[in-house]
Amino acid sequence: MINTITLNGTQIAFDEHGIPGPGPAIVLLPGWCHDHRYYDRLLRRLAPEHRVIRVNWRGHGPDRTPVADFGIAEQTADTIALLDALDMTTFVPVAHAHGGWVALEMAEELGPQRVPQLLIVDLIMTQLPPDFHFGLQAMQQRETWVMAREGLAQSWMAGSSNEHVTHHALHETGGFGFDMWSRSCRVIENAYNTWGSPMARMEQLTHPRPVRHVFAHPKVAEYDALHEDFRSRNPWFSYTRLEGETHFPALEQPEQVAAELNDFLKGAPLTARGGHPD
């Protein structure tokens, strides 16, 4: 059941599952123009062992009435206010794609006592790639946004026939219009312009703490080398390359994402299949 609460003058939709345990709660943050349903398959694997909260950004809940302009600062403030209202003392954000910018801001604002770890899933860790930058700008124009969005969806699915992925990409992300898509692209573009890359943002955290990136693409050696170099300079960072096809690991490979999270929470090293600490 989706609940709503008014925070910072706007409605925020969320739901809560699982049982309180000895460890931190898990807070699932979607990407822009996605909602809580992105985490349906992962939730089933987490709820038996964790208290899990799925958050919808403002304007992303069941009520899609257009909302006033907002960005990462408002998303961060909304999420913190929600977790405070739910008496969440300590929690680990699990953020898909550009929800990762919010997770990093929450970590900065709340410190390691409340946010001891962060798991980010399939966020572009480089500086803004030219082709993606072109797509972001095209989606900010009414004349080209639909074509640009369709191109983005095709790149997300990467030719996959996975029914969970195709249903989500073609239907569950379809309830957002030009207003939200163009806003998301403007905010994402600004984040890269401000910080350079998510990795650069991580390095500027006042109090570094364990961060793991789990991803499936791009499938190029240079991307893995980037992660390995970053890990060698920052022992608090780890990563795993999944064998999936798409931009939606929580839908395509929920068992693997759940296993990564549980391993990460335990602080146990994994095998050499990913760049985890020795």
C-alpha positions as CSV (number, residue, x, y, z in Angstrom):
1,M,0.0,0.0,0.0
2,I,1.3,3.4,-1.0
3,N,1.1,6.1,1.7
4,T,1.4,9.8,1.3
5,I,2.7,12.5,3.7
6,T,2.9,16.2,3.2
7,L,6.5,17.4,3.7
8,N,8.1,20.7,2.8
9,G,4.7,21.8,1.4
10,T,4.4,18.9,-1.0
11,Q,3.0,15.3,-1.0
12,I,5.6,12.5,-0.9
13,A,4.5,8.9,-1.6
14,F,6.2,6.0,0.0
15,D,5.7,2.5,1.3
16,E,7.3,0.5,4.1
17,H,7.9,-3.3,4.3
18,G,9.8,-5.8,6.3
19,I,10.7,-5.9,9.9
20,P,13.1,-3.8,12.1
21,G,16.3,-5.7,12.6
22,P,19.6,-5.1,14.3
23,G,21.1,-3.4,11.2
24,P,20.2,-0.2,9.4
25,A,17.1,0.2,7.4
26,I,17.3,0.1,3.7
27,V,16.0,3.1,1.7
28,L,15.3,2.5,-2.0
29,L,15.7,5.6,-4.1
30,P,14.6,5.4,-7.8
31,G,16.0,7.3,-10.7
32,W,14.2,10.3,-12.2
33,C,10.9,9.5,-14.0
34,H,10.8,6.1,-12.2
35,D,8.7,5.2,-9.2
36,H,8.7,2.6,-6.4
37,R,7.6,-0.1,-8.8
38,Y,11.1,-0.3,-10.2
39,Y,12.0,-2.0,-6.9
40,D,9.2,-4.6,-6.9
41,R,11.4,-7.6,-7.5
42,L,14.2,-6.5,-5.3
43,L,11.8,-5.7,-2.4
44,R,10.7,-9.3,-2.2
45,R,14.3,-10.4,-1.5
46,L,15.0,-7.7,1.0
47,A,11.9,-7.5,3.1
48,P,12.3,-10.8,4.9
49,E,15.5,-9.6,6.6
50,H,15.3,-5.8,6.5
51,R,13.1,-2.8,7.2
52,V,12.7,-1.4,3.7
53,I,11.3,2.0,2.6
54,R,10.6,2.8,-1.0
55,V,10.6,6.6,-1.7
56,N,8.9,8.4,-4.6
57,W,10.3,11.8,-5.5
58,R,7.8,14.7,-5.4
59,G,5.5,14.5,-8.4
60,H,6.4,10.8,-8.9
61,G,3.8,9.2,-6.8
62,P,0.3,7.9,-7.9
63,D,-0.8,11.6,-8.2
64,R,1.1,12.9,-11.2
65,T,-0.3,16.5,-11.0
66,P,2.5,18.8,-12.1
67,V,4.5,20.3,-9.2
68,A,6.7,23.4,-8.9
69,D,10.3,23.2,-10.0
70,F,12.7,21.1,-7.8
71,G,16.0,19.5,-7.9
72,I,18.5,17.5,-5.9
73,A,18.3,19.8,-2.9
74,E,14.6,19.4,-2.6
75,Q,14.8,15.6,-3.2
76,T,17.4,15.4,-0.4
77,A,15.4,17.5,2.0
78,D,12.1,15.6,1.2
79,T,13.8,12.2,1.8
80,I,15.5,13.3,5.1
81,A,12.2,14.8,6.3
82,L,10.4,11.5,5.5
83,L,12.9,9.4,7.3
84,D,12.8,11.7,10.3
85,A,9.1,11.4,10.4
86,L,9.4,7.6,10.3
87,D,12.0,7.7,13.2
88,M,14.7,6.3,10.9
89,T,18.0,6.8,12.9
90,T,20.4,4.8,10.7
91,F,19.8,3.7,7.1
92,V,21.6,2.7,4.0
93,P,20.5,4.3,0.7
94,V,20.3,2.0,-2.3
95,A,20.0,4.4,-5.3
96,H,19.4,3.7,-8.9
97,A,21.1,5.8,-11.5
98,H,20.8,9.5,-10.9
99,G,19.1,8.9,-7.6
100,G,22.7,8.4,-6.6
101,W,23.3,12.2,-6.5
102,V,20.6,12.4,-3.8
103,A,22.2,9.5,-1.8
104,L,25.5,11.3,-1.8
105,E,23.9,14.6,-0.7
106,M,22.1,12.8,2.1
107,A,25.4,11.2,3.2
108,E,27.1,14.6,3.2
109,E,24.3,16.3,5.2
110,L,23.7,13.5,7.8
111,G,27.2,12.1,8.3
112,P,28.3,8.5,8.8
113,Q,26.4,8.0,12.0
114,R,23.1,8.1,10.2
115,V,24.3,7.0,6.7
116,P,27.1,4.5,7.3
117,Q,27.2,3.1,3.7
118,L,25.8,3.7,0.2
119,L,25.0,1.3,-2.6
120,I,24.6,3.0,-6.0
121,V,23.4,0.9,-9.0
122,D,24.2,1.7,-12.6
123,L,25.1,5.4,-12.4
124,I,27.4,6.9,-15.1
125,M,30.5,7.4,-13.2
126,T,32.5,9.3,-15.8
127,Q,32.2,12.9,-16.8
128,L,29.1,13.5,-18.9
129,P,29.5,11.4,-22.1
130,P,28.8,13.5,-25.3
131,D,26.1,11.2,-26.6
132,F,24.2,11.2,-23.3
133,H,24.7,15.0,-23.0
134,F,23.1,15.4,-26.4
135,G,20.2,13.3,-25.3
136,L,19.7,15.3,-22.1
137,Q,19.6,18.5,-24.1
138,A,17.2,17.1,-26.7
139,M,14.8,16.1,-23.9
140,Q,14.7,19.7,-22.8
141,Q,13.1,20.7,-26.1
142,R,9.4,20.2,-26.8
143,E,10.1,19.4,-30.4
144,T,12.6,16.6,-29.7
145,W,11.9,15.2,-26.2
146,V,9.7,12.3,-27.3
147,M,12.2,11.0,-29.8
148,A,15.0,11.5,-27.3
149,R,13.2,9.7,-24.5
150,E,12.5,6.7,-26.8
151,G,16.2,6.6,-27.8
152,L,17.1,6.6,-24.1
153,A,14.6,3.8,-23.3
154,Q,16.1,1.7,-26.1
155,S,19.6,2.2,-24.7
156,W,18.4,1.3,-21.3
157,M,16.9,-2.0,-22.5
158,A,19.9,-2.8,-24.7
159,G,17.9,-5.2,-26.8
160,S,16.8,-7.2,-23.9
161,S,13.6,-9.3,-24.0
162,N,13.3,-9.5,-20.2
163,E,9.6,-9.0,-19.6
164,H,10.1,-7.2,-16.3
165,V,12.5,-4.7,-17.9
166,T,10.4,-4.1,-21.0
167,H,7.2,-3.6,-18.9
168,H,8.8,-1.1,-16.7
169,A,10.6,0.8,-19.4
170,L,7.6,0.9,-21.8
171,H,4.8,1.3,-19.3
172,E,5.7,2.2,-15.8
173,T,7.9,5.1,-16.9
174,G,5.2,6.3,-19.3
175,G,3.2,8.4,-16.8
176,F,5.6,11.4,-16.9
177,G,5.3,14.2,-19.4
178,F,7.6,16.8,-20.9
179,D,7.6,18.8,-17.7
180,M,9.2,16.1,-15.5
181,W,11.5,14.6,-18.2
182,S,12.9,18.0,-19.2
183,R,13.3,18.9,-15.5
184,S,15.2,15.7,-14.8
185,C,17.6,16.2,-17.7
186,R,18.3,19.8,-16.6
187,V,19.0,18.7,-13.0
188,I,21.2,15.8,-14.2
189,E,23.1,18.0,-16.6
190,N,23.7,20.5,-13.8
191,A,24.9,17.8,-11.4
192,Y,27.7,16.8,-13.8
193,N,28.5,20.4,-14.6
194,T,28.8,21.1,-10.8
195,W,30.8,18.1,-9.7
196,G,32.4,16.7,-12.8
197,S,31.4,13.1,-12.1
198,P,29.9,11.1,-9.3
199,M,33.3,9.8,-8.4
200,A,34.6,13.4,-8.0
201,R,31.6,14.0,-5.8
202,M,32.4,11.0,-3.6
203,E,35.9,12.2,-3.1
204,Q,34.7,15.5,-1.8
205,L,32.5,14.0,0.9
206,T,33.5,15.5,4.2
207,H,33.5,12.1,5.9
208,P,34.2,9.3,3.3
209,R,32.5,6.0,4.1
210,P,32.0,2.7,2.2
211,V,30.4,3.2,-1.2
212,R,29.8,0.3,-3.6
213,H,28.8,0.7,-7.3
214,V,27.0,-2.2,-8.9
215,F,26.6,-1.9,-12.7
216,A,26.2,-3.9,-16.0
217,H,27.2,-1.4,-18.6
218,P,28.9,0.2,-20.5
219,K,30.7,-3.0,-21.4
220,V,34.1,-1.5,-22.2
221,A,37.4,-2.2,-20.5
222,E,38.1,1.5,-19.9
223,Y,35.1,1.7,-17.6
224,D,36.4,-1.1,-15.5
225,A,39.8,0.4,-15.5
226,L,38.3,3.7,-14.3
227,H,36.7,1.9,-11.3
228,E,39.9,0.0,-10.5
229,D,41.9,3.2,-10.5
230,F,39.4,4.9,-8.3
231,R,39.3,2.0,-5.9
232,S,43.1,2.0,-5.7
233,R,43.0,5.6,-4.5
234,N,40.0,5.3,-2.3
235,P,39.9,2.1,-0.1
236,W,36.4,2.9,1.0
237,F,35.1,2.3,-2.6
238,S,34.2,-1.1,-4.1
239,Y,32.4,-2.2,-7.2
240,T,30.9,-5.2,-9.0
241,R,30.3,-5.6,-12.7
242,L,27.1,-7.6,-13.2
243,E,26.6,-9.9,-16.2
244,G,23.2,-8.4,-17.0
245,E,22.2,-6.6,-20.2
246,T,20.2,-3.6,-19.1
247,H,20.2,-0.4,-17.1
248,F,17.8,-2.0,-14.6
249,P,19.7,-4.6,-12.5
250,A,17.0,-4.5,-9.7
251,L,14.5,-5.7,-12.2
252,E,16.7,-7.9,-14.3
253,Q,18.9,-9.4,-11.6
254,P,17.3,-8.8,-8.2
255,E,18.9,-11.8,-6.6
256,Q,22.4,-10.5,-7.5
257,V,21.6,-7.0,-6.3
258,A,20.2,-8.3,-3.1
259,A,23.3,-10.5,-2.6
260,E,25.6,-7.5,-3.3
261,L,23.7,-5.4,-0.7
262,N,23.8,-8.1,2.0
263,D,27.5,-8.7,1.4
264,F,28.1,-5.0,1.5
265,L,26.3,-4.6,4.8
266,K,28.4,-7.4,6.3
267,G,31.6,-5.8,5.1
268,A,32.8,-9.2,3.7
269,P,35.1,-9.2,0.8
270,L,34.0,-10.9,-2.4
271,T,36.0,-12.8,-5.0
272,A,37.9,-11.3,-7.8
273,R,34.9,-11.0,-10.1
274,G,34.5,-7.4,-9.0
275,G,36.8,-4.8,-7.5
276,H,36.1,-5.4,-3.9
277,P,38.6,-4.7,-1.2
278,D,41.0,-7.5,-0.4
